[in-house]
Amino acid sequence: MRVSERREIRTVGWKEYLDLPGLGVYRLKAKVDTGARTSTLHVDAVRLLEVLPDGSERVELTFRPDRRQPDWRVQAEARVLRRMRVVDSGGHPEVRPVIATEMVLGPVRKTILVTLTDRSGMLFRMILGRKALEGDFRVDVAGKYLLRKWHPRRSRHLPGREGRE
């Protein structure tokens, strides 16, 4: 790789704010977890809309991005690429749908794979796994919100804050 082709590696903390613009979610608090291979997003419901000719599914997702704002619900459509067997942190196997979505974390914008599951009992609605971090980020386990300066205020996207900046 030539010097001009090298990407700058950003340092993230153990928790960061990120955007999932393809799903209409901004300033989502995510836990950075290098022990998790794949990223995971909390969903309350996944409803099948249609099976596509290639065998993949188009689904409607319903979820609450912030557990402190239970009235804030998001509905989005996504294509399920496949289903993946995942063993959760408690050692329980589960088959989860996998989608691809765009993530914006600090100055980096990239498409990542995300599994969908019910994380309603967990503190973080999203786990950002090492495959999503690979090649662009390193983790400072003592730091948090290290990319905050890169994250524009998105208060207009939060319910009850329309028009405020």
C-alpha positions as CSV (number, residue, x, y, z in Angstrom):
1,M,0.0,0.0,0.0
2,R,1.4,3.4,-0.9
3,V,1.6,6.2,1.7
4,S,-1.1,8.2,-0.1
5,E,-3.5,5.2,0.1
6,R,-3.3,4.7,3.9
7,R,-6.4,5.5,5.8
8,E,-6.2,7.5,9.0
9,I,-7.0,5.3,12.0
10,R,-9.2,7.1,14.5
11,T,-9.4,6.3,18.2
12,V,-12.8,5.6,19.7
13,G,-13.8,5.1,23.3
14,W,-15.7,2.2,24.8
15,K,-18.9,4.1,24.0
16,E,-19.6,6.5,21.2
17,Y,-22.5,8.2,19.4
18,L,-23.1,7.1,15.8
19,D,-25.6,7.6,13.1
20,L,-27.5,5.0,11.0
21,P,-28.9,7.3,8.3
22,G,-30.3,4.5,6.2
23,L,-32.5,3.6,9.2
24,G,-33.3,7.2,10.1
25,V,-31.4,7.1,13.5
26,Y,-29.1,9.8,14.6
27,R,-27.0,10.1,17.8
28,L,-27.5,6.5,18.8
29,K,-25.4,5.6,21.8
30,A,-23.4,2.5,21.0
31,K,-21.1,0.3,23.1
32,V,-17.9,-0.5,21.3
33,D,-17.2,-4.2,22.0
34,T,-14.1,-5.8,20.5
35,G,-15.2,-9.1,22.0
36,A,-18.1,-9.2,19.7
37,R,-17.3,-10.1,16.1
38,T,-20.5,-8.6,14.6
39,S,-22.5,-5.5,15.4
40,T,-26.0,-5.8,16.9
41,L,-29.0,-3.5,16.9
42,H,-32.0,-3.7,19.2
43,V,-35.3,-4.2,17.4
44,D,-38.8,-4.6,19.0
45,A,-40.3,-6.2,15.9
46,V,-39.3,-7.4,12.5
47,R,-42.2,-7.8,10.0
48,L,-41.8,-9.5,6.7
49,L,-42.9,-7.3,3.8
50,E,-41.8,-9.5,0.8
51,V,-39.5,-12.3,-0.3
52,L,-37.3,-11.0,-3.1
53,P,-36.4,-13.1,-6.2
54,D,-32.9,-13.7,-4.9
55,G,-34.4,-15.3,-1.7
56,S,-33.6,-12.3,0.5
57,E,-36.4,-10.7,2.5
58,R,-37.5,-7.1,2.7
59,V,-38.6,-6.4,6.2
60,E,-40.0,-3.5,8.3
61,L,-38.1,-2.9,11.6
62,T,-39.7,-1.2,14.6
63,F,-37.4,-0.1,17.4
64,R,-36.8,2.4,20.2
65,P,-33.3,3.9,19.7
66,D,-33.2,5.4,23.2
67,R,-34.5,3.4,26.2
68,R,-34.9,6.7,28.2
69,Q,-37.4,7.9,25.6
70,P,-39.9,5.0,25.3
71,D,-42.3,7.1,23.1
72,W,-39.6,7.6,20.4
73,R,-40.2,4.7,18.0
74,V,-38.5,4.3,14.6
75,Q,-39.9,2.3,11.7
76,A,-37.5,1.5,8.8
77,E,-37.3,-0.9,6.0
78,A,-34.3,-3.1,5.3
79,R,-33.2,-6.1,3.3
80,V,-32.3,-9.2,5.3
81,L,-29.2,-10.6,3.6
82,R,-29.1,-13.9,5.6
83,R,-29.6,-15.3,9.0
84,M,-26.6,-15.9,11.3
85,R,-26.2,-18.2,14.3
86,V,-24.9,-16.0,17.2
87,V,-24.0,-17.0,20.8
88,D,-24.9,-14.2,23.1
89,S,-22.8,-13.0,26.1
90,G,-24.8,-15.4,28.3
91,G,-23.8,-18.4,26.1
92,H,-27.3,-18.8,24.5
93,P,-27.3,-19.6,20.8
94,E,-29.8,-17.6,18.6
95,V,-30.4,-17.2,14.9
96,R,-30.6,-13.5,14.0
97,P,-31.4,-11.7,10.8
98,V,-28.4,-9.8,9.2
99,I,-28.8,-6.4,7.4
100,A,-26.3,-4.1,5.8
101,T,-26.7,-0.4,6.7
102,E,-24.6,2.7,6.5
103,M,-22.9,3.9,9.7
104,V,-21.4,7.3,10.4
105,L,-19.0,7.3,13.3
106,G,-17.0,10.6,13.6
107,P,-15.6,11.4,10.1
108,V,-16.0,7.8,8.9
109,R,-18.9,6.7,6.8
110,K,-19.1,3.0,5.9
111,T,-21.5,0.2,5.3
112,I,-21.5,-2.4,8.1
113,L,-23.3,-5.7,8.7
114,V,-25.7,-5.7,11.7
115,T,-27.6,-8.5,13.4
116,L,-31.0,-7.7,14.8
117,T,-32.3,-8.9,18.2
118,D,-34.2,-7.8,21.3
119,R,-31.8,-5.9,23.6
120,S,-34.6,-4.3,25.6
121,G,-33.0,-5.4,28.9
122,M,-29.6,-4.0,28.0
123,L,-28.2,-0.6,28.7
124,F,-27.0,0.0,25.1
125,R,-29.3,-0.4,22.1
126,M,-26.4,-1.1,19.8
127,I,-23.2,-3.1,20.1
128,L,-20.5,-2.1,17.6
129,G,-18.4,-5.2,16.9
130,R,-14.8,-5.5,15.7
131,K,-15.7,-6.2,12.0
132,A,-17.3,-2.7,11.9
133,L,-14.2,-1.1,13.5
134,E,-11.7,-3.0,11.4
135,G,-9.4,-0.9,9.3
136,D,-10.7,2.5,10.5
137,F,-10.6,2.6,14.3
138,R,-8.6,1.6,17.3
139,V,-10.2,1.4,20.8
140,D,-9.1,3.3,23.9
141,V,-10.9,1.2,26.6
142,A,-10.6,4.0,29.1
143,G,-12.0,6.7,26.8
144,K,-15.6,7.5,26.0
145,Y,-17.2,9.7,23.3
146,L,-13.8,10.5,21.9
147,L,-15.3,11.4,18.5
148,R,-17.9,13.8,19.9
149,K,-16.2,16.8,18.2
150,W,-16.9,15.1,14.9
151,H,-20.6,14.6,15.6
152,P,-22.8,17.5,14.6
153,R,-25.7,18.3,16.9
154,R,-28.7,16.3,15.7
155,S,-31.3,17.6,18.1
156,R,-33.8,18.2,15.3
157,H,-34.0,14.4,14.9
158,L,-35.0,13.8,18.4
159,P,-38.7,13.8,19.3
160,G,-39.9,16.9,21.1
161,R,-36.9,18.9,19.9
162,E,-38.0,19.9,16.5
163,G,-36.4,23.2,15.3
164,R,-34.1,23.6,18.3
165,E,-30.4,23.8,17.7
